[in-house]
Amino acid sequence: MPQAIMLREHGGPEVLRVEDVNIAAPGPGQVRIRQTAVGVNFHDCYVRTGLYQTLKLPGIPGLEAAGEVISLGDGVQGLAPGDRVAYFSAAYGGYASERVIGADRLVKIPAGVSDALAASLMIKGLTALMLVKPVHALGPGDTILVHAAAGGVGLLLCQWARHLGARVIGTAGSAEKAALAKAAGCEEVILYRSEDFVARVRDLTGGKGVNVAYDSVGKDTFYGSMECLADLGHLVNFGQSSGPIEPMAVSLLSKGSYTLTRPMLFHYCATRPALEAMAAELFATIADGTLTIAEPLALPLAEAHEAHRRLEARETTGAVILTP
Ligand SMILES: NC(=O)c1ccc[n+]([C@@H]2O[C@H](COP(=O)([O-])OP(=O)(O)OC[C@H]3O[C@@H](n4cnc5c(N)ncnc54)[C@H](OP(=O)(O)O)[C@@H]3O)[C@@H](O)[C@H]2O)c1
């Protein structure tokens, strides 16, 4: 019998409980897949706590996974049973051993990329790509700040930014995380739980500040990140792992003619051509060695609560997946 994590109420990690579920046959344009690896994202914590009210309860959380095509609905072309596929989808339903999903969200996993890696990359890798190209086209001459540089997105973002020629200053919550961030291309890593990251960024940039600050930590760092900007600097807030940001007075941006963006991956990959182009670029950067990525930490699907606990306790580095 297929199993899934069914969210019946908002709350702490303990509300993530596994249940037997029935899976409908795939309708027109849909595919049924047996999932072998499910990506865990901070987004899932926001959904579990109710910070994001985007999943109707009871419902199965989870936005990304990898697995094998079992059967096809009418009209699906270009896929066959047995194909290895991965996806991210705003339709939720990822935390499951099997599911039905629109074929238009699936990409084939290239040979040489494991299911585990693919499941951990669809959101985090495409987010890194979104951040270093369409959100802000990085190149030599850019000096950037990346918070949570040893996190799932962070390690990929640092590597990609460095590859494009940017000078990368990271922040991390421990010395062990700092070592990983350095290996991923950070020139300097600030231990922001004990050091004043604004003062250190000013020091490291000769008082000038950074061109781009990538901030996914939110509440605890957002206003400090703005203080780290050089004139005409770009503040990119793409998450809030420490909590939601207090409302901001727009006039603050005038201090250095700053720009502020709050990108969401869904909008950058909303169409099939955009998804295909970005996924192809992501997999190409893995094939050519631009990104070197460790296999993610894997926990059983039934231990989704433990994955969330570790993520929120800042115990993880890189990506985490669940294995059904
Ligand atoms: N906008 C988008 O489209 C998009 C897409 C994907 C991800 N995201 C965002 O990107 C961020 C990273 O996602 P991820 O899944 O890769 O997670 P992650 O970075 O692996 O984990 C979050 C990290 O944030 C840091 N952190 C700082 N303060 C924290 C706090 N109070 N509680 C918990 N963590 C804290 C921790 O690193 P340290 O211990 O080093 O501080 C922690 O490891 C999240 O904010 C997520 O929402 C956004």
The ligand as an SDF file (V2000), in Angstrom:
LIG
                    3D

 48 52  0  0  0  0  0  0  0  0999 V2000
   12.4760   31.8270   -3.0000 N   0  0  0  0  0  0  0  0  0  0  0  0
   12.6020   30.5980   -3.4570 C   0  0  0  0  0  0  0  0  0  0  0  0
   12.1410   30.2790   -4.5540 O   0  0  0  0  0  0  0  0  0  0  0  0
   13.3350   29.5950   -2.6320 C   0  0  0  0  0  0  0  0  0  0  0  0
   13.6320   28.3230   -3.1410 C   0  0  0  0  0  0  0  0  0  0  0  0
   14.3510   27.4330   -2.3430 C   0  0  0  0  0  0  0  0  0  0  0  0
   14.7440   27.7890   -1.0610 C   0  0  0  0  0  0  0  0  0  0  0  0
   14.4100   29.0160   -0.5920 N   0  0  0  0  0  0  0  0  0  0  0  0
   14.8290   29.4550    0.7570 C   0  0  0  0  0  0  0  0  0  0  0  0
   16.2270   29.2720    0.8590 O   0  0  0  0  0  0  0  0  0  0  0  0
   16.5720   29.0160    2.2040 C   0  0  0  0  0  0  0  0  0  0  0  0
   17.4390   27.7940    2.2710 C   0  0  0  0  0  0  0  0  0  0  0  0
   16.6400   26.6460    2.0530 O   0  0  0  0  0  0  0  0  0  0  0  0
   17.2380   25.2050    2.2830 P   0  0  0  0  0  0  0  0  0  0  0  0
   16.1140   24.2650    2.1330 O   0  0  0  0  0  0  0  0  0  0  0  0
   18.4650   25.0340    1.4540 O   0  0  0  0  0  0  0  0  0  0  0  0
   17.6380   25.2600    3.8470 O   0  0  0  0  0  0  0  0  0  0  0  0
   19.0940   25.3010    4.5050 P   0  0  0  0  0  0  0  0  0  0  0  0
   19.8050   26.5400    4.0260 O   0  0  0  0  0  0  0  0  0  0  0  0
   19.7690   24.0170    4.3070 O   0  0  0  0  0  0  0  0  0  0  0  0
   18.7310   25.4570    6.0230 O   0  0  0  0  0  0  0  0  0  0  0  0
   18.4810   26.7080    6.5750 C   0  0  0  0  0  0  0  0  0  0  0  0
   19.7370   27.3030    7.2140 C   0  0  0  0  0  0  0  0  0  0  0  0
   19.4220   28.6310    7.6110 O   0  0  0  0  0  0  0  0  0  0  0  0
   20.2680   28.9870    8.6650 C   0  0  0  0  0  0  0  0  0  0  0  0
   19.5140   29.6250    9.7370 N   0  0  0  0  0  0  0  0  0  0  0  0
   19.7660   30.8480   10.2460 C   0  0  0  0  0  0  0  0  0  0  0  0
   18.9360   31.1280   11.2330 N   0  0  0  0  0  0  0  0  0  0  0  0
   18.1230   30.0720   11.3820 C   0  0  0  0  0  0  0  0  0  0  0  0
   17.0630   29.7850   12.2770 C   0  0  0  0  0  0  0  0  0  0  0  0
   16.6710   30.6540   13.2430 N   0  0  0  0  0  0  0  0  0  0  0  0
   16.4440   28.6070   12.1670 N   0  0  0  0  0  0  0  0  0  0  0  0
   16.8120   27.7310   11.2410 C   0  0  0  0  0  0  0  0  0  0  0  0
   17.8220   27.9520   10.3510 N   0  0  0  0  0  0  0  0  0  0  0  0
   18.4800   29.1190   10.4220 C   0  0  0  0  0  0  0  0  0  0  0  0
   20.9460   27.7040    9.1800 C   0  0  0  0  0  0  0  0  0  0  0  0
   22.2910   27.7290    8.7140 O   0  0  0  0  0  0  0  0  0  0  0  0
   23.4510   28.2490    9.7420 P   0  0  0  0  0  0  0  0  0  0  0  0
   23.4760   27.2650   10.8810 O   0  0  0  0  0  0  0  0  0  0  0  0
   24.6820   28.2380    8.9250 O   0  0  0  0  0  0  0  0  0  0  0  0
   23.0240   29.6090   10.1820 O   0  0  0  0  0  0  0  0  0  0  0  0
   20.1870   26.6020    8.4870 C   0  0  0  0  0  0  0  0  0  0  0  0
   20.9820   25.4700    8.2680 O   0  0  0  0  0  0  0  0  0  0  0  0
   15.2600   28.9140    2.9980 C   0  0  0  0  0  0  0  0  0  0  0  0
   15.0050   30.1640    3.6150 O   0  0  0  0  0  0  0  0  0  0  0  0
   14.2420   28.6490    1.9060 C   0  0  0  0  0  0  0  0  0  0  0  0
   12.9620   29.0860    2.2570 O   0  0  0  0  0  0  0  0  0  0  0  0
   13.7100   29.9080   -1.3400 C   0  0  0  0  0  0  0  0  0  0  0  0
  1  2  1  0
  2  3  2  0
  2  4  1  0
  4  5  1  0
  4 48  2  0
  5  6  2  0
  6  7  1  0
  7  8  2  0
  8  9  1  0
  8 48  1  0
  9 10  1  0
  9 46  1  0
 10 11  1  0
 11 12  1  0
 11 44  1  0
 12 13  1  0
 13 14  1  0
 14 15  2  0
 14 16  1  0
 14 17  1  0
 17 18  1  0
 18 19  2  0
 18 20  1  0
 18 21  1  0
 21 22  1  0
 22 23  1  0
 23 24  1  0
 23 42  1  0
 24 25  1  0
 25 26  1  0
 25 36  1  0
 26 27  1  0
 26 35  1  0
 27 28  2  0
 28 29  1  0
 29 30  1  0
 29 35  2  0
 30 31  1  0
 30 32  2  0
 32 33  1  0
 33 34  2  0
 34 35  1  0
 36 37  1  0
 36 42  1  0
 37 38  1  0
 38 39  2  0
 38 40  1  0
 38 41  1  0
 42 43  1  0
 44 45  1  0
 44 46  1  0
 46 47  1  0
M  CHG  2   8   1  16  -1
M  END
$$$$
